[in-house]
Amino acid sequence: MKKIIKKLSLTIVFIVLLAITTFLIYALNYYKADETAKTILTNENVIKEKNLITLYPETDSNTGIIFYPGAKVEYISYLPLLNKLTEQGYICFLPKMPLNFAFFNYDVANDIIANNPNIENWYIGGHSLGGAMSSYYASKNLDKIDGVILLGAYVYGDIPLDETIVLYGSEDLILNKEKLKNTDNEIEIKGGNHSMFGNYGHQKNDGKGTITREEQQEITVNFINEFITKNLKS
């Protein structure tokens, strides 16, 4: 009996180790940021810490945006998009997620908010899985968040839909569009796809966009700015 238990225990340990190894191999094969994104790291308005990048606008701001990166995407890939948002006057926070998966640290926003008491208005969002996890965080912290910004992602958790904006590309073949809520704040970007919200190349199985990456990000920033401006006035 002892031999059977020992053999069973070794089998379980082996299966667990195999599962962990398989996941690590999968996770470590991630999408890398392009040179455009890397260049922004040298900008004077960009402060890089161990696991957080903060982008500051030229003028003082009391509105912050916390952005969760997509799964298996190097987090600095979103610097071009966020840099455009700082040009609209927002302080942007980009946390690095463990193994590039936001669900491993979805509540990192707690530390960011606590460490920046000067910011009065907080928005949280993200791309793909990062968007879903930011939505989930917001659903658990409605008292801290003024609005949610989802890119190529659907709402996950119970959050006010009138305080949420969803942007996705018409050529996006990654997003499960059947899970969209069909609200007025869901905006389809004509010619856009899933990958071009960030600067990490073309994602496997995604559709081919008919606009440029720069155009998709400019459209995205304009809609986000309009959403926040309207939300702050209401």
Sequence and secondary structure as in RCSB ss.txt:
>XXXX:A:sequence
MKKIIKKLSLTIVFIVLLAITTFLIYALNYYKADETAKTILTNENVIKEKNLITLYPETDSNTGIIFYPGAKVEY
ISYLPLLNKLTEQGYICFLPKMPLNFAFFNYDVANDIIANNPNIENWYIGGHSLGGAMSSYYASKNLDKIDGVIL
LGAYVYGDIPLDETIVLYGSEDLILNKEKLKNTDNEIEIKGGNHSMFGNYGHQKNDGKGTITREEQQEITVNFIN
EFITKNLKS
>XXXX:A:secstr
 HHHHHHHHHHHHHHHHHHHHHHHHHHHS B   HHHHHHTTSTTEEE SSEEEE  SS  SEEEEEE  TTB G
GGGHHHHHHHHTTT EEEEE  GGG GGGSTTTHHHHHHT TT  EEEEEEETHHHHHHHHHHHH TTT SEEEE
ES    SS  GGGEEEEEETT SSS GGG    TTEEEETT  SGGGSSS   TT    SS HHHHHHHHHHHHH
HHHHHHHH 
